[in-house]
Amino acid sequence: MKVGIIGAMIEEVTPLIETFRRLHCSISQEQLGGNTYYKVKIGEKEVYIAYSKIGKVHAAITASVMIAHFGCEKILFSGVAGGLAKDLKVGDLLIASKLCQHDVDISAFGHPLGFIPESSTFIQADSALNALAHKVAKQMGKNLKEGIIASGDQFIASESKKMWIIKEFGADAVEMEGASVAVVCNAFNVPFCVFRSISDSADGGADVSFDKFLESAAKVSAQFTLEMLKALGYALEI
Ligand code: 3QA
């Protein structure tokens, strides 16, 4: 089995690669389309890891390459997000039930916000992977929330924009890549799951909070991703 793990920023994948190095897994690298793909051998299985760079287009490139070039059969996204729901605090972990693009707007033609013809406003994450994530969280004694993730090519750092995204999409968290990975995986019929740990609250203090908590929140998500790999049958002794 080949699983692909995508982060947007280097901070989101470094804890994973460091863990695999520490476990003396065999790691090789390949450059393609402006990204470095780390191929990690774990027993008989392989994982591909890459950070895409920030934003929906970059994440779509990485997801496409992982699937169409490297043959990944499942995709996990690991990273941080801005919390929109009141009960989401810094360090909390969330998986996406479904994802949308909050910056898609062809409403001039009467279409709902976020909607693209022949596509849909929301794309559901894989229910089997999400169920597995809940099982893993329970085993870890970790609180795992599930909610709607809105993605767009904007770092949300204002109360008014935050409230607008909640109102229009009912979103619980905001980030800049998940929905594009969802579109790619959906197009190729590849199951995917998006994990995000909260780094900020997408409000006026988001920039300061993000800088302060990026690394620690990214580690929370990466740690959970490793446990997911174990649950997917990877022989990891962590
Ligand atoms: C932010 C990262 C991008 O990949 C999306 C973090 C956390 N809080 C968010 C928020 N709004 C939108 N997205 C997020 N990720 C990139 S901008 C900072 C770049 O600094 C999720 C996310 N409130 C680079 C150093 O200059």
Residues whose N, C-alpha, C, O or C-beta is under 5 A from the ligand:
A	BS01	3QA	A8 I54 G55 V80 A81 G82 Q154 F155 I156 V174 E175 M176 S199 D200 A202 A206
